[in-house]
Amino acid sequence: MLAELQNILARLIRDKAFNSLYIEDINKALSQYKLTDEERDYLFSIVPSSMNFLQERIAIERLDHRSGEFGLFIEEISRYCDYQDLSMKFCFQYNTGSLQKLSDVRCYYEFFAAYLLSYTLPEYLYDILQYCYKNTLICWESYTPKNIDQLNHIDTNTKIHFIKRHDIVCIGIEAAHLLGLEPDKKRLDDRLDVIICKNPNTPKTSSCTIIYPGTIFDYLVHQKSCTVGDIVDRFGINAFREQAWLLEDGLAQGFLTLDRCNAP
């Protein structure tokens, strides 16, 4: 029966409605549970104010965790609404089920996505929310070994692979600037595809960059894997030389890896 007691205590902390019912009518609140006399005596001895304190404390700790992943979103949405009030509503709305990190991250994303869909707020807020969510999932991937490849001593048979685990988010110019990305003014569009992958050098961090249509990098995103010869055949050797810095950057950030082979 210990499990039943633990479930009740968890609900008292997580579930505001159940907590209120418990305070108003403890017998009604406990009627759905099969408890021993000893367990009932223990529950009757709990001071309601202590449960309220624990409830608020756990909610604050939960939100502190989310501020680490959604910090930029929190900073921006706070310009338009009472974030503290909204965040507490989130805690009480999602008060049951697993509170494991990635599960709670998903709940947090769904709650604020629904809020943004319901009110007329700037579009960039959703862009930032979506980026923070996908970035968190990427950051918690298994650690990627450090990549030391460079674009030297290559030939036409050298294979360039795009990292398998990545995500792409479509965002506006305002969100891109807030993320520290500087769009090429010559290719400026209303929406930009930004790709996110695990950073190969630092655990639980990520890399992101803009995908410009028609570039070699864009080609690699869609092909997943090809040889240097394939790229030169498609774009020409001058384009390969001109965009070599993009490939070097892709290698350094973990988007690309090289497979140096001596035969096709």
C-alpha positions as CSV (number, residue, x, y, z in Angstrom):
1,M,0.0,0.0,0.0
2,L,3.0,2.3,0.2
3,A,2.6,3.0,-3.5
4,E,-0.9,4.4,-2.9
5,L,0.4,6.7,-0.2
6,Q,3.2,7.9,-2.5
7,N,0.7,8.5,-5.3
8,I,-1.5,10.6,-3.0
9,L,1.5,12.7,-1.7
10,A,2.6,13.2,-5.3
11,R,-0.9,14.4,-6.3
12,L,-1.1,16.7,-3.3
13,I,2.1,18.4,-4.6
14,R,1.4,18.4,-8.3
15,D,-2.3,18.6,-8.7
16,K,-3.8,21.9,-7.5
17,A,-7.4,20.7,-7.8
18,F,-6.8,17.6,-5.8
19,N,-4.9,19.6,-3.2
20,S,-7.8,22.0,-2.8
21,L,-10.3,19.1,-2.5
22,Y,-8.0,17.5,0.1
23,I,-8.1,20.7,2.2
24,E,-11.9,21.2,1.9
25,D,-13.0,17.5,2.3
26,I,-10.2,15.0,3.0
27,N,-12.6,12.1,3.2
28,K,-13.9,12.8,-0.3
29,A,-10.4,13.3,-1.7
30,L,-9.3,9.9,-0.3
31,S,-12.4,8.0,-1.1
32,Q,-10.9,6.6,-4.3
33,Y,-8.0,5.0,-2.5
34,K,-7.7,1.8,-0.4
35,L,-5.7,2.8,2.6
36,T,-4.9,1.2,5.9
37,D,-5.9,3.0,9.2
38,E,-2.3,3.8,9.7
39,E,-2.0,5.4,6.3
40,R,-5.2,7.4,6.8
41,D,-4.0,8.6,10.2
42,Y,-0.7,9.8,8.6
43,L,-2.5,11.7,5.8
44,F,-4.9,13.3,8.3
45,S,-1.9,14.5,10.3
46,I,-0.5,16.5,7.4
47,V,-0.7,20.3,7.8
48,P,-2.3,21.6,4.5
49,S,-0.1,24.7,4.5
50,S,3.0,22.4,4.3
51,M,1.6,20.8,1.1
52,N,1.0,24.2,-0.4
53,F,4.6,25.2,0.4
54,L,6.0,22.0,-1.2
55,Q,3.7,22.5,-4.2
56,E,5.1,26.0,-4.8
57,R,8.6,25.0,-4.1
58,I,8.6,22.1,-6.6
59,A,6.9,24.3,-9.2
60,I,9.7,26.8,-8.8
61,E,12.4,24.2,-9.1
62,R,10.7,22.7,-12.2
63,L,10.6,26.1,-13.9
64,D,14.2,26.8,-13.0
65,H,15.1,23.8,-15.1
66,R,13.1,24.9,-18.0
67,S,14.6,28.4,-17.9
68,G,18.0,26.8,-18.7
69,E,16.6,25.5,-22.0
70,F,14.1,28.2,-22.9
71,G,15.9,31.2,-21.5
72,L,15.8,33.3,-24.6
73,F,12.1,32.5,-25.1
74,I,11.3,33.5,-21.5
75,E,13.2,36.8,-21.9
76,E,11.3,37.7,-25.0
77,I,7.7,36.6,-24.0
78,S,8.1,38.4,-20.8
79,R,8.0,41.6,-22.8
80,Y,4.4,40.9,-23.7
81,C,2.8,39.1,-20.8
82,D,3.1,38.0,-17.2
83,Y,5.4,35.0,-17.6
84,Q,5.4,34.1,-13.9
85,D,1.6,33.7,-14.0
86,L,1.7,31.7,-17.2
87,S,4.4,29.4,-16.0
88,M,2.6,28.6,-12.8
89,K,-0.5,27.7,-14.9
90,F,1.7,25.4,-16.9
91,C,2.8,23.6,-13.8
92,F,-0.7,23.1,-12.6
93,Q,-2.1,22.1,-16.0
94,Y,0.6,19.5,-16.5
95,N,0.5,18.1,-13.0
96,T,0.4,14.3,-13.6
97,G,2.5,11.8,-15.5
98,S,6.2,11.7,-15.9
99,L,8.3,14.7,-14.9
100,Q,11.4,13.3,-16.6
101,K,13.3,16.0,-18.4
102,L,12.5,15.5,-22.0
103,S,8.8,14.7,-21.2
104,D,8.5,17.9,-19.3
105,V,10.3,19.8,-22.0
106,R,7.7,18.6,-24.5
107,C,4.8,19.6,-22.2
108,Y,6.3,23.0,-21.7
109,Y,6.6,23.5,-25.5
110,E,3.0,22.3,-26.1
111,F,1.7,24.6,-23.4
112,F,3.3,27.8,-24.7
113,A,2.7,26.9,-28.4
114,A,-1.0,26.7,-27.6
115,Y,-0.8,30.0,-25.8
116,L,0.9,31.7,-28.8
117,L,-1.7,30.2,-31.1
118,S,-4.5,31.7,-29.0
119,Y,-3.3,35.3,-28.8
120,T,-2.0,37.8,-31.3
121,L,1.7,38.0,-30.4
122,P,4.7,38.6,-32.6
123,E,5.6,35.6,-34.8
124,Y,9.2,35.5,-33.7
125,L,8.2,34.3,-30.3
126,Y,7.0,31.0,-31.8
127,D,10.2,30.8,-33.8
128,I,12.3,31.1,-30.7
129,L,10.1,28.6,-28.7
130,Q,10.4,26.1,-31.5
131,Y,14.2,26.6,-31.8
132,C,14.7,26.2,-28.0
133,Y,12.6,23.0,-28.0
134,K,14.4,21.4,-30.9
135,N,17.8,22.6,-29.6
136,T,17.1,21.0,-26.2
137,L,16.4,17.6,-27.8
138,I,19.6,17.8,-29.9
139,C,21.7,18.8,-26.9
140,W,20.6,15.8,-24.9
141,E,21.6,13.3,-27.7
142,S,24.5,10.9,-26.9
143,Y,27.8,12.6,-26.9
144,T,29.4,13.0,-30.3
145,P,33.2,12.3,-30.6
146,K,35.4,15.3,-31.3
147,N,35.8,15.9,-35.0
148,I,39.3,16.9,-36.1
149,D,38.8,16.5,-39.9
150,Q,39.9,19.4,-42.1
151,L,39.5,19.9,-45.9
152,N,43.1,19.1,-46.8
153,H,44.7,16.2,-48.6
154,I,41.4,15.4,-50.2
155,D,40.7,13.9,-53.7
156,T,37.6,13.3,-55.8
157,N,36.9,10.0,-54.0
158,T,36.8,11.6,-50.5
159,K,33.3,11.2,-49.1
160,I,31.6,14.0,-47.2
161,H,28.8,12.8,-44.9
162,F,26.1,15.0,-43.3
163,I,25.5,14.1,-39.7
164,K,22.5,11.8,-39.3
165,R,21.0,13.3,-36.2
166,H,20.1,16.9,-36.8
167,D,17.0,19.0,-37.0
168,I,15.8,21.9,-39.1
169,V,13.7,24.8,-37.9
170,C,12.2,27.5,-40.1
171,I,12.5,31.0,-38.5
172,G,12.1,34.6,-39.4
173,I,14.9,37.3,-39.6
174,E,14.1,38.7,-36.2
175,A,14.6,35.3,-34.5
176,A,17.8,34.7,-36.5
177,H,19.3,37.9,-35.2
178,L,18.4,37.0,-31.6
179,L,20.1,33.6,-32.1
180,G,23.3,35.4,-33.2
181,L,22.9,34.4,-36.8
182,E,23.6,37.0,-39.4
183,P,21.7,36.3,-42.6
184,D,23.4,37.0,-45.9
185,K,21.8,40.2,-47.2
186,K,22.1,39.1,-50.8
187,R,20.0,36.0,-50.0
188,L,17.6,37.6,-47.5
189,D,14.2,35.8,-47.4
190,D,11.2,36.2,-45.1
191,R,11.9,32.8,-43.6
192,L,15.2,31.0,-43.1
193,D,16.0,27.3,-42.6
194,V,18.3,26.8,-39.7
195,I,19.9,23.5,-39.0
196,I,20.9,22.3,-35.5
197,C,23.2,19.5,-34.6
198,K,25.2,18.3,-31.6
199,N,28.4,20.2,-31.0
200,P,31.3,17.8,-31.4
201,N,33.6,19.6,-29.0
202,T,31.4,20.4,-25.9
203,P,28.9,18.0,-24.2
204,K,25.3,19.1,-24.1
205,T,25.8,22.0,-26.5
206,S,24.8,22.4,-30.1
207,S,25.8,24.1,-33.3
208,C,23.4,25.9,-35.7
209,T,23.7,27.6,-39.1
210,I,21.6,28.9,-41.9
211,I,21.0,26.7,-44.9
212,Y,21.1,28.9,-48.1
213,P,19.3,27.3,-51.1
214,G,21.5,26.3,-54.0
215,T,24.7,26.1,-52.0
216,I,27.0,23.1,-51.6
217,F,25.9,22.9,-48.0
218,D,22.3,22.8,-49.0
219,Y,23.1,20.0,-51.5
220,L,24.8,18.0,-48.7
221,V,21.8,18.4,-46.4
222,H,19.6,16.7,-49.0
223,Q,22.1,14.1,-50.3
224,K,23.3,13.1,-46.9
225,S,26.5,11.7,-48.4
226,C,28.5,12.2,-51.6
227,T,32.0,12.4,-52.9
228,V,34.1,15.5,-53.6
229,G,33.9,14.5,-57.2
230,D,30.1,14.5,-57.1
231,I,30.2,18.1,-55.8
232,V,32.7,19.3,-58.3
233,D,30.7,17.7,-61.2
234,R,27.5,19.4,-60.0
235,F,28.8,22.9,-59.0
236,G,32.2,23.2,-60.7
237,I,35.6,23.4,-59.2
238,N,35.5,27.2,-58.8
239,A,32.3,27.0,-56.7
240,F,33.9,24.3,-54.6
241,R,36.9,26.5,-53.9
242,E,34.7,29.5,-53.2
243,Q,32.5,27.6,-50.7
244,A,35.3,25.5,-49.1
245,W,35.1,27.8,-46.0
246,L,31.4,26.7,-45.6
247,L,32.5,23.1,-45.6
248,E,35.4,23.8,-43.2
249,D,32.9,25.5,-40.9
250,G,30.5,22.5,-41.2
251,L,33.3,20.2,-40.2
252,A,34.3,22.3,-37.2
253,Q,30.7,22.6,-36.0
254,G,29.9,18.9,-36.4
255,F,27.5,19.0,-39.3
256,L,29.9,17.2,-41.6
257,T,32.4,14.3,-41.4
258,L,35.0,13.1,-44.0
259,D,35.6,9.6,-45.2
260,R,39.0,9.5,-46.9
261,C,39.1,6.5,-49.3
262,N,41.3,5.6,-52.1
263,A,38.7,4.2,-54.4
264,P,35.2,5.1,-55.4
